């Protein structure tokens, strides 16, 4: 029994390591997994050509690294990681920081699948008399296929094609530290068996390597899940704070309008008294000008919805001061089913974006904003139209803020979309030449009767400029 055990140990101590070409192939497949998770990548033909070149480079780097002395093992590892990074950044349109974040994950994934396959391969096929080459190839294809396809499915939950990665330097450093720590600990036994953390038997070394690689992949997977959770919480907090400020602005605007209207009526009576007591033509002309200058403050937008009346009246006054032509054609009664804060969120964000867009237009004649709210086929259609410079900043197909502070800005369209989806509706953005159109489609509640054709015609959408 002891002799057999010792004989078994002797066989295990002489187990071969993973072939270099197989390691390079695993690294290439791992990179391909993360490349395919991105929507913005090279066209199929160009990607296929680049992938073929990358495969040759990755395998070649590993074969060359295998010829280096043990003292230069680190050089070979750096060269392999660099080629992986180069493939990812060339095939996608990621930033250097995001590509590094993916390369760290690809390295650990490649190590895990390669180590798992080789451990099982040695167990099933290494002893003499076991299955031949055909079975070994089939087993290789099965393990690599299941490993990388399973990893792609798991990672697709955390990396949506249209979602920006936006890894910070701290998150990149954390991912790189996990990847390098995993790689070093999983290969420590191959570098030096005389450490407290090294294995001494061949099967034990393989098991340690696979287990450490699995722990590293789980750690990176958990890190990304935590990143997404923190980002979601930050967006919710930012949107809630923005809604709160908009509601406060609405209440303040309502109070301001009441004060202005009251002041207007007081001044109107005072002007009448002055006219009755003084007859110089110059004073009369001055009073006429004074009356004309304050008459605009009494221009109140009446939509049939008190919240919209305040928001649009404030917007009308603000646009007049900025030299913007503001045209609201709104049937506010159609939005009675929405809460005050939701109405303020949609119109406040949309009008803020529209004003910012038209103010960047150099031609004053093109500083136009049109707003319409009307019913059609059981839906309420809300449109905001304006001229803009024609320049939009996008990431993965989504419009993002052009302001430098993206932690406090850029949530306007997200808030509008979130509010629309809350009521079972949707938000779309269309751009034609330099004409920007934002549409919000909301289904009318079942208990709301369809408005008459006269009301629909009266609140019809304005024609595009």
SULFEN-V498089 format. One record per backbone hydrogen bond with DSSP energy under -1.0 kcal/mol. CO is the residue of the C=O (numbers start at 1). NH is the residue of the N-H. Records with the same first field share a line. If there is no record, write none. Layout:
BEGIN
CO=NH + NH
END
This chain:
BEGIN
1=5
2=6
3=7
4=8
5=9
6=10
7=11
8=12
9=13
12=15
19=23
20=24
21=25
22=26
23=27
24=28
25=29
26=30
27=31
28=32
29=33
30=34
31=35
32=36
35=38
39=41
40=93
43=47
44=48
45=49
46=50
47=51
48=52
49=53
50=54
51=55
52=56
53=57
54=58
55=59
56=60
57=61
58=62
59=63
60=64
61=65
62=66
64=67
65=68
69=72
70=73
72=76
73=77
74=78
75=79
76=80
77=81
78=82
79=83
80=84
81=85
82=86
83=87
84=88
85=89
86=90
87=91
88=92
91=42
95=99
96=100
97=101
98=102
99=103
100=104
101=105
102=106
103=107
104=108
105=109
106=110
107=111
108=112
109=113
110=114
111=115
112=116
113=117
114=118
115=119
116=120
117=121
118=122
119=123
120=124
121=125
127=130
132=136
133=137
134=138
135=139
136=140
137=141
138=142
139=143
140=144
141=145
142=146
143=147
144=148
145=149
146=150
147=151
148=152
149=153
150=154
151=155
152=156
154=157
155=158 + 159
160=163
161=39
168=172
169=173
170=174
171=175
172=176
173=177
174=178
175=179
176=180
177=181
178=182
179=183
180=184
181=185
182=186
183=187
187=191
188=192
195=198
201=205
202=206
203=207
204=208
205=209
206=210
207=211
208=212
209=213
210=214
211=215
212=216
213=217
214=218
215=219
216=220
217=221
218=222
219=223
220=224
221=225
222=226
223=227
224=228
225=229
226=230
227=231
228=232
229=233
230=234
231=235
232=236
233=237
234=238
235=239
236=240
237=241
238=242
239=243
240=244
241=245
242=246
243=247
244=248
245=249
246=250
247=251
248=252
249=253
250=254
251=255
252=256
253=257
254=258
255=259
256=260
257=261
258=262
259=263
260=264
261=265
262=266
263=267
264=268
265=269
266=270
267=271
268=272
269=273
270=274
271=275
272=276
273=277
274=278
280=284
281=285
282=286
283=287
284=288
285=289
286=290
287=291
288=292
289=293
290=294
294=297
295=298
296=299
298=300
303=332
305=309
306=310
307=311
308=312
309=313
310=314
311=315
312=316
313=317
314=318
315=319
316=320
317=321
318=322
319=324
325=369
327=371
329=373
331=334
332=335
333=336
335=338
339=343
340=344
341=345
342=346
343=347
344=348
345=349
346=350
347=351
348=352
349=353
350=354
351=355
352=356
353=357
354=358
355=359
358=361
363=366
364=367
366=368
367=325
368=387
369=327
370=385
371=329
372=383
373=331
374=381
376=379
378=444
379=376
380=442
381=374
382=440
383=372
384=438
385=370
386=436
393=400
395=398
398=395
404=406
411=415
412=416
413=417
414=418
415=419
416=420
417=421
418=422
420=425
421=424
426=441
428=439
430=437
432=435
434=388
435=432
436=386
437=430
438=384
439=428
440=382
441=426
442=380
445=448
452=456
453=457
454=458
455=459
457=460
END
